[in-house]
């Protein structure tokens, strides 16, 4: 089994986590979440740099952006860990 076959598998996750709507491949869903976390990290970094530069702004909004980025990154890291753990379990299975 190679890693390319996993991306082309029949695993689908519903876009809205309900039974109504078109199914989205798991790899596409994961890719969009990576992009979302990246954009949240960029927004938080920009807000923090603006605050450090002395530009007028609200510190509460900066802290909310930082916390949102931190929580999103932690969630993505945990999902990655679970996917790797499941893959390693598959590798250890005896046929």
PyMOL CGO cylinders between C-alpha atoms (Angstrom):
from pymol import cmd
from pymol.cgo import CYLINDER

trace = [
    CYLINDER, 0.00, 0.00, 0.00, 1.41, 3.36, -0.93, 0.3, 1, 1, 1, 1, 1, 1,
    CYLINDER, 1.41, 3.36, -0.93, 0.42, 6.79, 0.26, 0.3, 1, 1, 1, 1, 1, 1,
    CYLINDER, 0.42, 6.79, 0.26, -0.96, 7.83, -3.16, 0.3, 1, 1, 1, 1, 1, 1,
    CYLINDER, -0.96, 7.83, -3.16, -3.70, 5.23, -2.94, 0.3, 1, 1, 1, 1, 1, 1,
    CYLINDER, -3.70, 5.23, -2.94, -4.97, 6.78, 0.30, 0.3, 1, 1, 1, 1, 1, 1,
    CYLINDER, -4.97, 6.78, 0.30, -5.69, 10.12, -1.36, 0.3, 1, 1, 1, 1, 1, 1,
    CYLINDER, -5.69, 10.12, -1.36, -7.63, 8.38, -4.13, 0.3, 1, 1, 1, 1, 1, 1,
    CYLINDER, -7.63, 8.38, -4.13, -9.62, 6.11, -1.83, 0.3, 1, 1, 1, 1, 1, 1,
    CYLINDER, -9.62, 6.11, -1.83, -13.34, 6.11, -1.39, 0.3, 1, 1, 1, 1, 1, 1,
    CYLINDER, -13.34, 6.11, -1.39, -13.21, 7.94, 1.94, 0.3, 1, 1, 1, 1, 1, 1,
    CYLINDER, -13.21, 7.94, 1.94, -15.63, 10.83, 1.85, 0.3, 1, 1, 1, 1, 1, 1,
    CYLINDER, -15.63, 10.83, 1.85, -16.68, 13.34, 4.46, 0.3, 1, 1, 1, 1, 1, 1,
    CYLINDER, -16.68, 13.34, 4.46, -19.83, 15.35, 4.03, 0.3, 1, 1, 1, 1, 1, 1,
    CYLINDER, -19.83, 15.35, 4.03, -19.04, 19.05, 3.64, 0.3, 1, 1, 1, 1, 1, 1,
    CYLINDER, -19.04, 19.05, 3.64, -21.52, 20.09, 6.33, 0.3, 1, 1, 1, 1, 1, 1,
    CYLINDER, -21.52, 20.09, 6.33, -21.29, 16.94, 8.51, 0.3, 1, 1, 1, 1, 1, 1,
    CYLINDER, -21.29, 16.94, 8.51, -24.88, 16.08, 7.69, 0.3, 1, 1, 1, 1, 1, 1,
    CYLINDER, -24.88, 16.08, 7.69, -26.54, 13.66, 5.31, 0.3, 1, 1, 1, 1, 1, 1,
    CYLINDER, -26.54, 13.66, 5.31, -27.70, 16.38, 2.93, 0.3, 1, 1, 1, 1, 1, 1,
    CYLINDER, -27.70, 16.38, 2.93, -25.34, 17.76, 0.28, 0.3, 1, 1, 1, 1, 1, 1,
    CYLINDER, -25.34, 17.76, 0.28, -22.48, 16.61, -1.89, 0.3, 1, 1, 1, 1, 1, 1,
    CYLINDER, -22.48, 16.61, -1.89, -19.71, 14.52, -0.32, 0.3, 1, 1, 1, 1, 1, 1,
    CYLINDER, -19.71, 14.52, -0.32, -16.18, 15.92, -0.25, 0.3, 1, 1, 1, 1, 1, 1,
    CYLINDER, -16.18, 15.92, -0.25, -13.08, 13.71, -0.36, 0.3, 1, 1, 1, 1, 1, 1,
    CYLINDER, -13.08, 13.71, -0.36, -11.26, 13.56, 2.97, 0.3, 1, 1, 1, 1, 1, 1,
    CYLINDER, -11.26, 13.56, 2.97, -8.03, 14.79, 1.38, 0.3, 1, 1, 1, 1, 1, 1,
    CYLINDER, -8.03, 14.79, 1.38, -9.77, 17.91, 0.05, 0.3, 1, 1, 1, 1, 1, 1,
    CYLINDER, -9.77, 17.91, 0.05, -11.36, 18.60, 3.43, 0.3, 1, 1, 1, 1, 1, 1,
    CYLINDER, -11.36, 18.60, 3.43, -7.98, 18.23, 5.14, 0.3, 1, 1, 1, 1, 1, 1,
    CYLINDER, -7.98, 18.23, 5.14, -6.32, 20.52, 2.58, 0.3, 1, 1, 1, 1, 1, 1,
    CYLINDER, -6.32, 20.52, 2.58, -8.93, 23.24, 3.13, 0.3, 1, 1, 1, 1, 1, 1,
    CYLINDER, -8.93, 23.24, 3.13, -8.42, 23.00, 6.90, 0.3, 1, 1, 1, 1, 1, 1,
    CYLINDER, -8.42, 23.00, 6.90, -4.64, 23.39, 6.46, 0.3, 1, 1, 1, 1, 1, 1,
    CYLINDER, -4.64, 23.39, 6.46, -5.26, 26.53, 4.39, 0.3, 1, 1, 1, 1, 1, 1,
    CYLINDER, -5.26, 26.53, 4.39, -7.74, 27.85, 6.96, 0.3, 1, 1, 1, 1, 1, 1,
    CYLINDER, -7.74, 27.85, 6.96, -5.28, 27.40, 9.82, 0.3, 1, 1, 1, 1, 1, 1,
    CYLINDER, -5.28, 27.40, 9.82, -2.54, 29.05, 7.75, 0.3, 1, 1, 1, 1, 1, 1,
    CYLINDER, -2.54, 29.05, 7.75, -4.70, 32.08, 7.09, 0.3, 1, 1, 1, 1, 1, 1,
    CYLINDER, -4.70, 32.08, 7.09, -5.67, 32.35, 10.78, 0.3, 1, 1, 1, 1, 1, 1,
    CYLINDER, -5.67, 32.35, 10.78, -2.00, 32.25, 11.75, 0.3, 1, 1, 1, 1, 1, 1,
    CYLINDER, -2.00, 32.25, 11.75, -1.21, 34.97, 9.19, 0.3, 1, 1, 1, 1, 1, 1,
    CYLINDER, -1.21, 34.97, 9.19, -4.03, 37.20, 10.47, 0.3, 1, 1, 1, 1, 1, 1,
    CYLINDER, -4.03, 37.20, 10.47, -2.88, 36.77, 14.07, 0.3, 1, 1, 1, 1, 1, 1,
    CYLINDER, -2.88, 36.77, 14.07, 0.73, 37.53, 13.15, 0.3, 1, 1, 1, 1, 1, 1,
    CYLINDER, 0.73, 37.53, 13.15, -0.27, 40.66, 11.24, 0.3, 1, 1, 1, 1, 1, 1,
    CYLINDER, -0.27, 40.66, 11.24, -2.45, 41.86, 14.13, 0.3, 1, 1, 1, 1, 1, 1,
    CYLINDER, -2.45, 41.86, 14.13, 0.37, 41.27, 16.60, 0.3, 1, 1, 1, 1, 1, 1,
    CYLINDER, 0.37, 41.27, 16.60, 2.90, 43.12, 14.43, 0.3, 1, 1, 1, 1, 1, 1,
    CYLINDER, 2.90, 43.12, 14.43, 0.51, 46.06, 14.06, 0.3, 1, 1, 1, 1, 1, 1,
    CYLINDER, 0.51, 46.06, 14.06, 0.04, 46.18, 17.82, 0.3, 1, 1, 1, 1, 1, 1,
    CYLINDER, 0.04, 46.18, 17.82, 3.81, 46.03, 18.42, 0.3, 1, 1, 1, 1, 1, 1,
    CYLINDER, 3.81, 46.03, 18.42, 4.36, 48.81, 15.86, 0.3, 1, 1, 1, 1, 1, 1,
    CYLINDER, 4.36, 48.81, 15.86, 2.03, 51.08, 17.82, 0.3, 1, 1, 1, 1, 1, 1,
    CYLINDER, 2.03, 51.08, 17.82, -0.75, 51.26, 15.25, 0.3, 1, 1, 1, 1, 1, 1,
    CYLINDER, -0.75, 51.26, 15.25, -4.13, 52.07, 16.75, 0.3, 1, 1, 1, 1, 1, 1,
    CYLINDER, -4.13, 52.07, 16.75, -6.10, 48.95, 17.43, 0.3, 1, 1, 1, 1, 1, 1,
    CYLINDER, -6.10, 48.95, 17.43, -7.92, 46.96, 20.03, 0.3, 1, 1, 1, 1, 1, 1,
    CYLINDER, -7.92, 46.96, 20.03, -5.79, 44.58, 22.10, 0.3, 1, 1, 1, 1, 1, 1,
    CYLINDER, -5.79, 44.58, 22.10, -8.85, 42.40, 22.68, 0.3, 1, 1, 1, 1, 1, 1,
    CYLINDER, -8.85, 42.40, 22.68, -9.16, 41.71, 18.96, 0.3, 1, 1, 1, 1, 1, 1,
    CYLINDER, -9.16, 41.71, 18.96, -5.47, 40.85, 18.78, 0.3, 1, 1, 1, 1, 1, 1,
    CYLINDER, -5.47, 40.85, 18.78, -5.77, 38.43, 21.70, 0.3, 1, 1, 1, 1, 1, 1,
    CYLINDER, -5.77, 38.43, 21.70, -8.87, 36.82, 20.16, 0.3, 1, 1, 1, 1, 1, 1,
    CYLINDER, -8.87, 36.82, 20.16, -7.07, 36.36, 16.85, 0.3, 1, 1, 1, 1, 1, 1,
    CYLINDER, -7.07, 36.36, 16.85, -4.06, 34.82, 18.62, 0.3, 1, 1, 1, 1, 1, 1,
    CYLINDER, -4.06, 34.82, 18.62, -6.22, 32.44, 20.63, 0.3, 1, 1, 1, 1, 1, 1,
    CYLINDER, -6.22, 32.44, 20.63, -8.25, 31.43, 17.58, 0.3, 1, 1, 1, 1, 1, 1,
    CYLINDER, -8.25, 31.43, 17.58, -5.05, 30.67, 15.67, 0.3, 1, 1, 1, 1, 1, 1,
    CYLINDER, -5.05, 30.67, 15.67, -3.60, 28.71, 18.60, 0.3, 1, 1, 1, 1, 1, 1,
    CYLINDER, -3.60, 28.71, 18.60, -6.71, 26.58, 19.07, 0.3, 1, 1, 1, 1, 1, 1,
    CYLINDER, -6.71, 26.58, 19.07, -7.03, 25.91, 15.35, 0.3, 1, 1, 1, 1, 1, 1,
    CYLINDER, -7.03, 25.91, 15.35, -3.40, 24.83, 15.15, 0.3, 1, 1, 1, 1, 1, 1,
    CYLINDER, -3.40, 24.83, 15.15, -3.74, 22.54, 18.18, 0.3, 1, 1, 1, 1, 1, 1,
    CYLINDER, -3.74, 22.54, 18.18, -6.85, 20.92, 16.70, 0.3, 1, 1, 1, 1, 1, 1,
    CYLINDER, -6.85, 20.92, 16.70, -5.11, 20.35, 13.39, 0.3, 1, 1, 1, 1, 1, 1,
    CYLINDER, -5.11, 20.35, 13.39, -2.09, 18.85, 15.16, 0.3, 1, 1, 1, 1, 1, 1,
    CYLINDER, -2.09, 18.85, 15.16, -4.33, 16.44, 17.07, 0.3, 1, 1, 1, 1, 1, 1,
    CYLINDER, -4.33, 16.44, 17.07, -6.11, 15.39, 13.87, 0.3, 1, 1, 1, 1, 1, 1,
    CYLINDER, -6.11, 15.39, 13.87, -2.72, 14.80, 12.25, 0.3, 1, 1, 1, 1, 1, 1,
    CYLINDER, -2.72, 14.80, 12.25, -1.61, 12.71, 15.22, 0.3, 1, 1, 1, 1, 1, 1,
    CYLINDER, -1.61, 12.71, 15.22, -4.76, 10.57, 15.05, 0.3, 1, 1, 1, 1, 1, 1,
    CYLINDER, -4.76, 10.57, 15.05, -4.38, 10.02, 11.30, 0.3, 1, 1, 1, 1, 1, 1,
    CYLINDER, -4.38, 10.02, 11.30, -0.74, 8.98, 11.74, 0.3, 1, 1, 1, 1, 1, 1,
    CYLINDER, -0.74, 8.98, 11.74, -1.69, 6.68, 14.60, 0.3, 1, 1, 1, 1, 1, 1,
    CYLINDER, -1.69, 6.68, 14.60, -4.38, 5.02, 12.48, 0.3, 1, 1, 1, 1, 1, 1,
    CYLINDER, -4.38, 5.02, 12.48, -1.95, 4.62, 9.58, 0.3, 1, 1, 1, 1, 1, 1,
    CYLINDER, -1.95, 4.62, 9.58, 0.63, 3.02, 11.87, 0.3, 1, 1, 1, 1, 1, 1,
    CYLINDER, 0.63, 3.02, 11.87, -2.05, 0.65, 13.20, 0.3, 1, 1, 1, 1, 1, 1,
    CYLINDER, -2.05, 0.65, 13.20, -2.80, -0.37, 9.63, 0.3, 1, 1, 1, 1, 1, 1,
    CYLINDER, -2.80, -0.37, 9.63, 0.87, -1.03, 8.98, 0.3, 1, 1, 1, 1, 1, 1,
    CYLINDER, 0.87, -1.03, 8.98, 1.09, -3.26, 12.08, 0.3, 1, 1, 1, 1, 1, 1,
    CYLINDER, 1.09, -3.26, 12.08, -1.88, -5.41, 11.05, 0.3, 1, 1, 1, 1, 1, 1,
    CYLINDER, -1.88, -5.41, 11.05, -1.03, -8.93, 10.08, 0.3, 1, 1, 1, 1, 1, 1,
    CYLINDER, -1.03, -8.93, 10.08, -2.57, -10.29, 6.94, 0.3, 1, 1, 1, 1, 1, 1,
]
cmd.load_cgo(trace, "trace")
